[in-house]
């Protein structure tokens, strides 16, 4: 199963991103050969979608087409393309977040493949053969770029945690209480062995109760790098979805994940016997709240874990027990709707940033304002 994840899912995103970057490199090498593509015309006539093609070129690839408006006006008035496009120039000097994230993700995936004894060379050979066909298609049909980018969107969707159990495990292992991981995913040693070298784990925070100790990827390990790629894919998918409308449709994958998993977390918590009362304390102590949708809120805060006392300071006089806090946040992490990040530590105390998605209906303080924190 893990081998298939590497050889199919990760290979698919690697090939689709490589395809876009190689197309960019080729059109930059010989822009004159692709003027009809840049301007968005077929057979010397405007295809009626020129602005959308140029929008994709500018915002995703960083290619600015100068003088295109006048060229399109001349083409519409019957001037031959070669004459009308004489004043058009192409500027490749702009960088874009899309291209930057794609390149960073490709480097990370190449390192992952080498770390699990895969050679990306064969994948690149297949990409190069595909790009030859792509370039020919772009010369005759500028709208073909949406097919290329649709391939990136499809392969990205395939890898996000909502649709890939392997990605869900990888993202959970950014930092998760050991006991929660065992209850939902199994013994971490067995999972690591089954991954074929993809998962290399360690205890990031050691607590007296082993189940509460924080398990995570070793920094720089293949799994750690894949986790970063998955985060990049959320942004890449979002950029394509927003820039390529109406040609490429799709959901906001991160928001869809939260909307499905946030109510599901409550049911799973009941099944596992995880205390939910601490949620009200976290809402009170949150230093930032956002509402990505009317029914979902994301709360964020800072906590100091005292290993000796097994208490968590949440700001001011607000505290909670380690077990209540870490099991609640751990469940959210396991489902892909929570996160903890270590930002400082001493021998006794560890400072972490935390976040969790909750139902917006839970953002009410009236019912608990006068209740002492020690009750939870």
C-alpha positions as CSV (number, residue, x, y, z in Angstrom):
1,X,0.0,0.0,0.0
2,X,2.8,2.5,0.9
3,X,4.7,1.4,-2.2
4,X,1.7,2.2,-4.3
5,X,1.4,5.6,-2.6
6,X,5.0,6.5,-3.6
7,X,4.9,4.9,-7.1
8,X,1.5,6.2,-8.1
9,X,0.3,9.1,-6.0
10,X,3.6,10.9,-5.4
11,X,4.8,10.1,-8.8
12,X,1.7,11.6,-10.4
13,X,2.1,14.9,-8.6
14,X,5.8,14.9,-9.4
15,X,5.1,14.3,-13.1
16,X,2.3,16.9,-13.4
17,X,4.4,19.6,-11.7
18,X,7.5,18.7,-13.8
19,X,5.4,19.0,-16.9
20,X,4.3,22.6,-16.1
21,X,7.8,23.7,-15.2
22,X,9.4,22.1,-18.3
23,X,6.7,23.8,-20.5
24,X,7.6,27.1,-18.9
25,X,11.3,26.6,-19.6
26,X,10.7,25.7,-23.2
27,X,8.5,28.6,-24.0
28,X,11.0,30.9,-22.3
29,X,13.8,29.5,-24.4
30,X,12.0,30.4,-27.7
31,X,9.1,32.8,-27.1
32,X,8.7,33.8,-30.8
33,X,7.6,30.2,-31.6
34,X,4.7,30.5,-29.1
35,X,3.4,34.0,-29.8
36,X,-0.1,32.7,-30.8
37,X,-0.2,30.9,-27.5
38,X,0.8,33.9,-25.5
39,X,-1.7,36.2,-27.2
40,X,-4.4,33.5,-27.2
41,X,-5.3,33.1,-30.8
42,X,-5.9,30.2,-33.1
43,X,-5.3,30.3,-36.8
44,X,-4.7,34.1,-36.8
45,X,-8.0,34.8,-35.0
46,X,-8.9,35.6,-31.4
47,X,-10.4,32.6,-29.7
48,X,-12.5,34.9,-27.4
49,X,-10.6,33.6,-24.4
50,X,-7.4,35.6,-24.8
51,X,-7.7,37.5,-21.5
52,X,-8.1,34.2,-19.6
53,X,-5.1,32.6,-21.2
54,X,-3.0,35.7,-20.5
55,X,-4.3,35.8,-16.9
56,X,-3.0,32.2,-16.3
57,X,0.3,33.1,-17.9
58,X,0.8,36.1,-15.7
59,X,-0.5,34.9,-12.3
60,X,0.7,31.3,-12.4
61,X,3.8,31.3,-14.7
62,X,4.9,34.9,-14.3
63,X,4.8,35.5,-18.1
64,X,3.6,39.1,-19.0
65,X,2.4,39.7,-22.6
66,X,3.1,43.3,-23.5
67,X,1.2,44.9,-26.4
68,X,-1.4,42.1,-26.6
69,X,-4.4,44.5,-26.4
70,X,-3.4,46.4,-29.5
71,X,-2.5,43.1,-31.3
72,X,-5.9,41.7,-30.6
73,X,-7.6,44.9,-31.8
74,X,-5.7,44.6,-35.1
75,X,-6.5,40.9,-35.5
76,X,-10.2,41.6,-34.9
77,X,-10.0,44.3,-37.7
78,X,-8.6,41.8,-40.2
79,X,-4.9,42.5,-39.9
80,X,-2.8,39.2,-40.4
81,X,-1.4,37.8,-37.2
82,X,2.2,38.2,-38.2
83,X,1.7,41.9,-38.8
84,X,-0.6,42.5,-35.9
85,X,1.8,40.8,-33.4
86,X,4.9,42.7,-34.4
87,X,4.6,45.0,-31.4
88,X,4.1,42.2,-28.9
89,X,6.9,41.4,-26.4
90,X,7.1,38.8,-23.7
91,X,8.4,39.4,-20.2
92,X,9.6,36.5,-18.1
93,X,11.1,38.5,-15.3
94,X,8.3,38.0,-12.8
95,X,8.3,35.2,-10.2
96,X,5.1,33.7,-8.9
97,X,4.1,31.8,-5.8
98,X,2.7,29.0,-8.0
99,X,6.0,28.4,-9.8
100,X,8.0,28.8,-6.6
101,X,5.9,26.2,-4.7
102,X,6.1,23.9,-7.7
103,X,9.9,24.0,-7.9
104,X,10.3,23.6,-4.1
105,X,7.9,20.6,-4.1
106,X,9.8,19.0,-7.0
107,X,13.1,19.2,-5.2
108,X,11.5,17.8,-2.1
109,X,10.0,14.9,-4.0
110,X,13.2,14.1,-5.8
111,X,14.9,13.8,-2.3
112,X,12.0,11.6,-1.1
113,X,12.3,9.3,-4.1
114,X,16.1,8.9,-3.5
115,X,15.4,8.3,0.2
116,X,13.1,5.4,-0.6
117,X,15.3,3.9,-3.3
118,X,13.4,5.2,-6.3
119,X,14.9,6.8,-9.4
120,X,13.0,9.8,-10.7
121,X,14.9,9.5,-14.0
122,X,12.3,7.3,-15.6
123,X,9.5,9.7,-14.6
124,X,11.4,12.6,-16.1
125,X,11.8,10.7,-19.4
126,X,8.0,10.2,-19.6
127,X,7.5,13.9,-18.8
128,X,9.9,15.0,-21.5
129,X,8.0,12.9,-24.1
130,X,4.7,14.4,-22.9
131,X,6.0,17.9,-23.1
132,X,7.0,17.5,-26.7
133,X,3.3,16.8,-27.4
134,X,2.2,19.6,-25.1
135,X,4.2,22.2,-26.9
136,X,2.9,21.2,-30.3
137,X,-0.7,21.4,-28.9
138,X,-0.1,24.8,-27.3
139,X,1.0,26.3,-30.7
140,X,-2.3,25.4,-32.2
141,X,-4.6,25.7,-29.2
142,X,-3.8,28.1,-26.4
143,X,-6.7,26.7,-24.3
144,X,-4.7,23.5,-24.0
145,X,-2.9,25.1,-21.1
146,X,-6.0,24.5,-19.0
147,X,-5.7,20.7,-19.7
148,X,-2.1,20.8,-18.5
149,X,-3.1,22.7,-15.3
150,X,-6.1,20.4,-14.9
151,X,-3.7,17.5,-14.6
152,X,-1.9,19.3,-11.7
153,X,-5.2,20.0,-10.0
154,X,-6.3,16.3,-10.4
155,X,-3.0,14.9,-9.1
156,X,-3.0,17.4,-6.2
157,X,-6.6,16.4,-5.2
158,X,-5.5,12.7,-5.2
159,X,-2.8,13.4,-2.6
160,X,-4.6,15.6,-0.1
161,X,-5.4,13.9,3.3
162,X,-9.2,13.9,2.8
163,X,-8.8,11.6,-0.1
164,X,-5.5,9.7,0.8
165,X,-5.3,7.7,4.0
166,X,-1.5,7.7,3.6
167,X,-1.3,11.5,3.4
168,X,-3.6,11.7,6.5
169,X,-1.1,9.6,8.5
170,X,1.8,11.7,7.2
171,X,0.2,15.0,8.2
172,X,-0.8,13.6,11.6
173,X,2.8,12.7,12.2
174,X,3.9,16.4,12.1
175,X,3.2,16.1,15.9
176,X,0.7,13.9,17.6
177,X,0.4,12.2,21.0
178,X,1.6,8.7,20.9
179,X,-1.5,7.2,22.4
180,X,-3.9,8.9,20.0
181,X,-1.7,7.6,17.0
182,X,-1.8,4.1,18.4
183,X,-5.6,4.1,18.8
184,X,-6.4,5.5,15.4
185,X,-3.5,4.3,13.1
186,X,-1.8,1.4,15.0
187,X,1.6,0.8,16.4
188,X,4.0,3.5,15.0
189,X,6.9,1.0,14.7
190,X,4.8,-1.3,12.5
191,X,3.5,1.6,10.4
192,X,7.0,2.9,9.9
193,X,8.3,-0.5,8.8
194,X,5.4,-0.9,6.4
195,X,6.2,2.5,4.8
196,X,9.4,1.2,3.2
197,X,11.6,4.0,4.6
198,X,9.1,6.8,4.0
199,X,8.4,7.3,7.7
200,X,11.3,7.9,10.1
201,X,9.9,8.8,13.5
202,X,11.0,10.0,16.9
203,X,9.6,11.3,20.2
204,X,9.7,15.1,20.1
205,X,8.4,15.7,23.6
206,X,8.9,13.0,26.3
207,X,6.3,13.0,29.0
208,X,5.9,10.8,32.1
209,X,2.8,9.2,30.6
210,X,4.1,7.6,27.4
211,X,0.7,7.9,25.7
212,X,0.9,11.7,26.0
213,X,4.5,11.9,24.6
214,X,4.6,13.7,21.2
215,X,5.5,11.6,18.2
216,X,6.7,13.2,15.0
217,X,8.8,12.9,11.8
218,X,12.5,13.2,12.2
219,X,13.3,16.6,10.7
220,X,14.4,16.3,7.1
221,X,13.2,12.7,6.8
222,X,11.2,11.6,3.7
223,X,7.9,11.7,5.5
224,X,8.7,15.2,6.8
225,X,9.4,16.4,3.3
226,X,6.2,14.8,1.9
227,X,4.2,16.6,4.7
228,X,5.6,19.9,3.4
229,X,4.7,19.0,-0.2
230,X,1.1,18.2,0.9
231,X,0.9,21.7,2.4
232,X,2.2,23.2,-0.8
233,X,-0.4,21.3,-2.8
234,X,-3.3,22.9,-0.9
235,X,-1.9,26.3,-2.1
236,X,-1.1,25.1,-5.6
237,X,-4.6,23.6,-6.0
238,X,-6.2,26.8,-4.7
239,X,-4.3,29.0,-7.1
240,X,-5.3,26.8,-10.1
241,X,-8.9,26.7,-9.0
242,X,-9.2,30.5,-8.6
243,X,-7.1,31.4,-11.7
244,X,-8.5,28.9,-14.2
245,X,-12.3,29.4,-13.7
246,X,-14.5,28.4,-15.5
247,X,-12.3,25.8,-17.2
248,X,-11.2,24.0,-14.1
249,X,-13.7,23.5,-11.3
250,X,-13.1,22.1,-7.8
251,X,-13.6,22.5,-4.1
252,X,-11.5,24.3,-1.7
253,X,-9.9,21.1,-0.4
254,X,-8.7,22.4,2.9
255,X,-12.1,23.9,3.7
256,X,-13.9,20.8,2.5
257,X,-11.7,18.7,4.8
258,X,-12.6,20.8,7.8
259,X,-16.3,20.8,7.1
260,X,-16.4,17.0,6.9
261,X,-14.0,16.2,9.7
262,X,-14.9,18.8,12.3
263,X,-18.3,17.3,13.1
264,X,-16.9,13.8,12.7
265,X,-14.3,14.5,15.4
266,X,-17.1,14.8,18.0
267,X,-18.5,11.4,17.1
268,X,-15.0,9.7,17.2
269,X,-14.2,11.4,20.5
270,X,-17.4,9.9,22.0
271,X,-16.4,6.5,20.7
272,X,-12.9,6.7,22.1
273,X,-14.0,8.2,25.4
274,X,-12.0,11.4,24.9
275,X,-13.1,14.4,27.1
276,X,-14.5,17.3,25.1
277,X,-15.0,19.7,28.0
278,X,-11.5,21.1,27.4
279,X,-12.7,22.6,24.1
280,X,-14.5,25.3,26.0
281,X,-11.3,26.3,27.8
282,X,-9.4,26.4,24.5
283,X,-12.1,28.7,23.0
284,X,-11.7,31.0,26.0
285,X,-7.9,31.0,25.8
286,X,-7.6,31.3,22.0
287,X,-5.6,34.3,20.9
288,X,-6.9,34.2,17.4
289,X,-10.1,33.0,15.8
290,X,-11.0,32.9,12.1
291,X,-14.1,31.7,10.2
292,X,-13.2,30.0,6.9
293,X,-16.9,29.3,6.5
294,X,-20.1,30.2,8.4
295,X,-20.2,26.7,10.1
296,X,-16.5,26.3,10.8
297,X,-14.1,28.3,13.0
298,X,-10.4,27.8,13.5
299,X,-9.1,28.7,17.0
300,X,-5.4,29.3,17.7
301,X,-3.4,29.7,20.9
302,X,-0.2,29.2,22.8
303,X,0.3,26.6,25.5
304,X,3.1,25.8,28.0
305,X,3.3,22.2,28.9
306,X,4.8,21.5,32.3
307,X,6.2,18.0,32.2
308,X,6.7,17.7,36.0
309,X,3.1,18.8,36.9
310,X,1.5,17.4,33.7
311,X,-0.4,20.7,33.4
312,X,-0.8,23.0,30.5
313,X,-0.8,26.8,30.9
314,X,-3.1,28.4,28.2
315,X,-2.6,32.0,29.1
316,X,-3.5,34.2,32.1
317,X,-4.8,31.9,34.8
318,X,-6.3,29.4,32.4
319,X,-4.9,25.8,32.8
320,X,-5.8,22.3,31.8
321,X,-4.6,18.8,32.4
322,X,-2.0,17.4,30.0
323,X,-4.2,14.5,29.2
324,X,-7.4,16.5,28.5
325,X,-5.5,19.0,26.3
326,X,-3.3,16.6,24.4
327,X,-6.0,14.0,23.7
328,X,-8.4,16.6,22.5
329,X,-5.8,18.3,20.2
330,X,-4.4,14.9,19.3
331,X,-7.7,13.8,17.9
332,X,-8.0,16.9,15.9
333,X,-4.4,16.4,14.6
334,X,-5.2,12.8,13.6
335,X,-8.2,13.9,11.6
336,X,-6.3,16.7,9.9
337,X,-8.0,19.6,11.6
338,X,-5.6,20.4,14.3
339,X,-1.9,21.2,14.8
340,X,0.7,21.7,17.4
341,X,4.1,23.2,16.8
342,X,7.0,23.3,19.3
343,X,8.4,26.9,19.5
344,X,10.6,26.7,22.6
345,X,11.6,24.5,25.5
346,X,13.5,24.1,28.7
347,X,14.3,20.9,30.6
348,X,10.9,21.1,32.4
349,X,8.6,23.1,30.1
350,X,7.7,23.2,26.4
351,X,6.1,26.1,24.6
352,X,3.8,25.1,21.7
353,X,1.5,26.8,19.3
354,X,-1.8,25.0,18.8
355,X,-4.8,25.3,16.4
356,X,-8.0,23.4,16.0
357,X,-11.1,23.6,13.8
358,X,-14.4,23.7,15.8
359,X,-18.0,24.2,14.9
360,X,-18.9,27.9,14.8
361,X,-21.9,27.2,17.1
362,X,-19.4,26.3,19.9
363,X,-18.1,29.9,20.0
364,X,-20.2,31.0,22.9
365,X,-18.8,31.8,26.3
366,X,-21.9,32.7,28.3
367,X,-22.5,29.2,29.5
368,X,-19.0,28.8,30.9
369,X,-17.9,32.3,31.8
370,X,-18.4,31.8,35.6
371,X,-17.1,28.2,35.8
372,X,-13.6,27.7,37.3
373,X,-11.1,26.1,34.9
374,X,-10.1,23.5,37.4
375,X,-13.5,21.8,36.8
376,X,-12.3,20.6,33.4
